[in-house]
Amino acid sequence: MHSAIVAVELPGDKRQWSAFQAAIQTIEGNQAVSLLGENVWQIDFQKAPLAFALLVKGAEDLRLPYRILSFDAEPRWLRVVPNPKPT
């Protein structure tokens, strides 16, 4: 696995989410981890396997459902720039 996107379901209890954020705070600022949304991360597994493990462990410990989308090769994001509206 080259990298993965991990999505953790937001719980109804804000205290549970705060506990999860505290459990994963060490991954903040890691250049191999991109926060794609409030609860979605893209992790370069080759550079930051510990960050991946911390996300999964935090979700498991707090019994938060999560999903993993793995990539065998480096993901290639396609940038699309819409045409301007005609005047």
N, CA, C and O of each residue as an XYZ file, in Angstrom:
348
protein
N       0.847     -1.173      0.000
C       0.000      0.000      0.000
C       0.894      1.238      0.000
O       1.773      1.384      0.849
N       0.657      2.113     -0.952
C       1.429      3.354     -1.020
C       0.853      4.405     -0.081
O       1.585      5.040      0.678
N      -0.442      4.582     -0.136
C      -1.093      5.591      0.688
C      -2.543      5.197      0.890
O      -3.028      4.221      0.318
N      -3.229      5.982      1.721
C      -4.619      5.676      2.017
C      -5.356      6.943      2.406
O      -4.771      7.912      2.890
N      -6.652      6.901      2.177
C      -7.550      7.921      2.712
C      -8.325      7.250      3.832
O      -8.910      6.183      3.646
N      -8.323      7.883      4.991
C      -9.036      7.356      6.159
C     -10.141      8.347      6.517
O      -9.882      9.534      6.714
N     -11.359      7.852      6.598
C     -12.511      8.670      6.987
C     -13.089      8.090      8.269
O     -13.478      6.922      8.306
N     -13.146      8.892      9.305
C     -13.694      8.471     10.595
C     -15.060      9.124     10.748
O     -15.198     10.336     10.581
N     -16.066      8.323     11.064
C     -17.415      8.865     11.214
C     -17.486      9.767     12.438
O     -16.996      9.422     13.513
N     -18.105     10.925     12.253
C     -18.274     11.870     13.356
C     -19.309     11.329     14.339
O     -20.423     10.993     13.938
N     -18.955     11.243     15.612
C     -19.917     10.752     16.605
C     -20.892     11.863     16.985
O     -20.624     13.041     16.750
N     -22.008     11.487     17.566
C     -22.969     12.469     18.053
C     -22.480     13.173     19.309
O     -22.879     14.303     19.593
N     -21.620     12.506     20.052
C     -21.092     13.031     21.311
C     -19.822     13.827     21.042
O     -18.808     13.256     20.640
N     -19.867     15.139     21.258
C     -18.703     15.991     20.993
C     -17.517     15.637     21.879
O     -16.372     15.842     21.479
N     -17.767     15.110     23.077
C     -16.668     14.722     23.964
C     -15.892     13.553     23.372
O     -14.671     13.477     23.509
N     -16.598     12.652     22.720
C     -15.935     11.503     22.092
C     -15.037     11.980     20.942
O     -13.930     11.472     20.763
N     -15.516     12.951     20.171
C     -14.703     13.480     19.071
C     -13.493     14.228     19.624
O     -12.396     14.125     19.074
N     -13.682     14.965     20.687
C     -12.559     15.666     21.321
C     -11.508     14.678     21.807
O     -10.310     14.934     21.687
N     -11.947     13.560     22.349
C     -11.019     12.527     22.809
C     -10.255     11.931     21.628
O      -9.062     11.646     21.736
N     -10.941     11.745     20.505
C     -10.279     11.227     19.306
C      -9.235     12.223     18.806
O      -8.116     11.835     18.469
N      -9.593     13.494     18.757
C      -8.654     14.515     18.290
C      -7.418     14.581     19.195
O      -6.301     14.772     18.714
N      -7.622     14.424     20.487
C      -6.488     14.410     21.415
C      -5.592     13.206     21.150
O      -4.369     13.298     21.258
N      -6.206     12.074     20.803
C      -5.432     10.845     20.553
C      -4.577     10.944     19.298
O      -3.550     10.273     19.194
N      -4.989     11.774     18.344
C      -4.256     11.853     17.078
C      -3.504     13.172     16.910
O      -2.999     13.455     15.824
N      -3.423     13.969     17.950
C      -2.818     15.296     17.808
C      -1.371     15.261     17.327
O      -0.892     16.239     16.754
N      -0.674     14.163     17.546
C       0.735     14.098     17.126
C       0.892     14.044     15.605
O       1.994     14.265     15.103
N      -0.179     13.757     14.859
C      -0.045     13.718     13.396
C      -0.190     15.105     12.770
O       0.097     15.282     11.586
N      -0.634     16.088     13.556
C      -0.766     17.444     13.022
C       0.597     17.971     12.600
O       1.586     17.808     13.314
N       0.637     18.595     11.448
C       1.891     19.150     10.956
C       2.759     18.148     10.214
O       3.786     18.528      9.651
N       2.373     16.878     10.198
C       3.132     15.866      9.465
C       2.952     16.108      7.969
O       1.827     16.108      7.470
N       4.046     16.314      7.258
C       3.996     16.624      5.832
C       3.431     15.474      4.990
O       3.008     15.695      3.855
N       3.420     14.269      5.523
C       2.915     13.111      4.787
C       1.430     12.873      5.040
O       0.856     11.906      4.540
N       0.813     13.762      5.821
C      -0.611     13.641      6.153
C      -1.325     14.899      5.689
O      -0.920     16.012      6.025
N      -2.392     14.719      4.913
C      -3.198     15.853      4.450
C      -4.592     15.726      5.033
O      -5.231     14.682      4.907
N      -5.060     16.776      5.663
C      -6.426     16.814      6.178
C      -7.326     17.243      5.027
O      -7.241     18.380      4.563
N      -8.184     16.345      4.566
C      -9.056     16.619      3.426
C     -10.412     17.165      3.858
O     -11.113     17.796      3.067
N     -10.771     16.928      5.087
C     -12.033     17.385      5.655
C     -11.923     17.243      7.159
O     -10.902     16.780      7.667
N     -12.952     17.631      7.868
C     -12.903     17.578      9.335
C     -12.550     16.193      9.847
O     -11.905     16.058     10.886
N     -12.967     15.172      9.127
C     -12.798     13.803      9.593
C     -12.185     12.880      8.540
O     -12.366     11.664      8.596
N     -11.455     13.463      7.575
C     -10.881     12.678      6.478
C      -9.419     13.080      6.277
O      -9.099     14.264      6.167
N      -8.536     12.078      6.230
C      -7.103     12.296      6.081
C      -6.577     11.466      4.926
O      -7.039     10.350      4.690
N      -5.607     12.016      4.207
C      -4.852     11.239      3.225
C      -3.462     11.071      3.804
O      -2.803     12.048      4.160
N      -3.020      9.826      3.897
C      -1.727      9.517      4.510
C      -0.832      8.817      3.509
O      -1.240      7.837      2.885
N       0.388      9.312      3.352
C       1.405      8.625      2.561
C       1.985      7.548      3.477
O       2.812      7.833      4.343
N       1.547      6.330      3.277
C       1.924      5.230      4.154
C       3.423      4.953      4.101
O       4.005      4.484      5.080
N       4.051      5.241      2.958
C       5.492      5.009      2.823
C       6.293      5.938      3.730
O       7.369      5.571      4.204
N       5.771      7.138      3.970
C       6.480      8.133      4.772
C       5.965      8.228      6.205
O       6.702      8.658      7.092
N       4.712      7.835      6.448
C       4.123      8.037      7.778
C       3.225      6.870      8.209
O       2.030      7.061      8.439
N       3.797      5.662      8.319
C       2.969      4.539      8.754
C       2.436      4.721     10.175
O       1.356      4.227     10.499
N       3.185      5.424     11.021
C       2.724      5.648     12.391
C       1.473      6.522     12.409
O       0.575      6.290     13.219
N       1.399      7.518     11.533
C       0.215      8.377     11.469
C      -1.016      7.545     11.107
O      -2.091      7.730     11.679
N      -0.847      6.632     10.159
C      -1.940      5.738      9.779
C      -2.368      4.896     10.980
O      -3.558      4.753     11.260
N      -1.396      4.351     11.673
C      -1.681      3.508     12.842
C      -2.390      4.298     13.941
O      -3.307      3.784     14.581
N      -1.967      5.550     14.162
C      -2.597      6.366     15.204
C      -4.054      6.672     14.883
O      -4.901      6.661     15.777
N      -4.354      6.946     13.613
C      -5.742      7.193     13.225
C      -6.613      5.957     13.466
O      -7.706      6.048     14.025
N      -6.110      4.816     13.038
C      -6.876      3.573     13.201
C      -7.016      3.225     14.684
O      -8.101      2.856     15.133
N      -5.937      3.338     15.436
C      -5.999      3.012     16.864
C      -6.947      3.954     17.603
O      -7.724      3.517     18.451
N      -6.882      5.250     17.280
C      -7.785      6.205     17.926
C      -9.243      5.881     17.660
O     -10.074      5.942     18.565
N      -9.551      5.540     16.423
C     -10.926      5.167     16.074
C     -11.328      3.869     16.767
O     -12.429      3.766     17.306
N     -10.444      2.885     16.753
C     -10.743      1.600     17.397
C     -10.948      1.768     18.904
O     -11.904      1.237     19.467
N     -10.049      2.504     19.548
C     -10.136      2.677     21.005
C     -11.440      3.346     21.423
O     -11.996      3.025     22.473
N     -11.927      4.276     20.603
C     -13.155      5.003     20.945
C     -14.381      4.419     20.256
O     -15.478      4.971     20.336
N     -14.177      3.297     19.580
C     -15.245      2.583     18.885
C     -15.970      3.467     17.862
O     -17.195      3.444     17.743
N     -15.166      4.244     17.131
C     -15.698      5.090     16.067
C     -15.585      4.338     14.741
O     -14.498      3.881     14.390
N     -16.669      4.203     14.011
C     -16.576      3.552     12.697
C     -15.675      4.368     11.765
O     -15.644      5.597     11.832
N     -14.947      3.666     10.898
C     -14.061      4.340      9.966
C     -13.972      3.538      8.679
O     -14.318      2.358      8.628
N     -13.496      4.215      7.641
C     -13.307      3.577      6.338
C     -11.885      3.870      5.855
O     -11.316      4.923      6.141
N     -11.334      2.916      5.120
C      -9.991      3.067      4.555
C     -10.078      2.807      3.062
O     -10.574      1.772      2.618
N      -9.584      3.770      2.301
C      -9.462      3.605      0.860
C      -7.969      3.566      0.564
O      -7.280      4.579      0.689
N      -7.469      2.394      0.171
C      -6.026      2.254     -0.031
C      -5.662      2.423     -1.503
O      -6.454      2.140     -2.402
N      -4.439      2.894     -1.714
C      -3.899      3.098     -3.059
C      -2.596      2.312     -3.173
O      -1.710      2.435     -2.327
N      -2.488      1.506     -4.222
C      -1.258      0.754     -4.451
C      -0.135      1.653     -4.951
O       1.042      1.378     -4.716
N      -0.500      2.719     -5.635
C       0.485      3.676     -6.158
C       0.100      5.069     -5.667
O      -0.987      5.276     -5.129
N       1.001      6.004     -5.862
C       0.731      7.374     -5.433
C      -0.525      7.897     -6.134
O      -0.610      7.840     -7.361
N      -1.506      8.409     -5.369
C      -2.712      8.933     -6.010
C      -2.381     10.158     -6.856
O      -1.528     10.966     -6.490
N      -3.050     10.281     -7.964
C      -2.857     11.431     -8.841
C      -4.156     12.230     -8.860
O      -5.166     11.801     -9.417
N      -4.099     13.382     -8.249
C      -5.268     14.269     -8.231
C      -5.332     14.992     -9.565
O      -4.320     15.497    -10.049
N      -6.503     15.044    -10.152
C      -6.707     15.766    -11.394
C      -7.268     17.139    -11.067
O      -8.308     17.253    -10.418
N      -6.590     18.166    -11.509
C      -7.038     19.524    -11.254
C      -7.905     19.974    -12.418
O      -7.491     19.907    -13.575
N      -9.096     20.428    -12.109
C     -10.023     20.902    -13.131
C     -10.303     22.369    -12.867
O     -10.683     22.753    -11.761
N     -10.113     23.182    -13.891
C     -10.414     24.602    -13.798
C     -11.589     24.864    -14.726
O     -11.449     24.759    -15.945
N     -12.756     25.208    -14.162
C     -13.915     25.451    -15.013
C     -13.700     26.666    -15.916
O     -13.000     27.612    -15.554
N     -14.302     26.620    -17.070
C     -14.264     27.775    -17.967
C     -15.062     28.906    -17.328
O     -16.074     28.661    -16.672
N     -14.612     30.136    -17.515
C     -15.393     31.253    -16.984
C     -16.752     31.335    -17.674
O     -16.907     30.918    -18.822
N     -17.723     31.876    -16.961
C     -19.059     32.040    -17.544
C     -18.986     33.042    -18.698
O     -18.323     34.073    -18.587
N     -19.653     32.743    -19.779
C     -19.649     33.703    -20.874
C     -20.398     34.978    -20.476
O     -21.366     34.928    -19.718
N     -19.950     36.094    -20.985
C     -20.606     37.365    -20.650
C     -21.592     37.799    -21.686
O     -22.219     38.847    -21.540
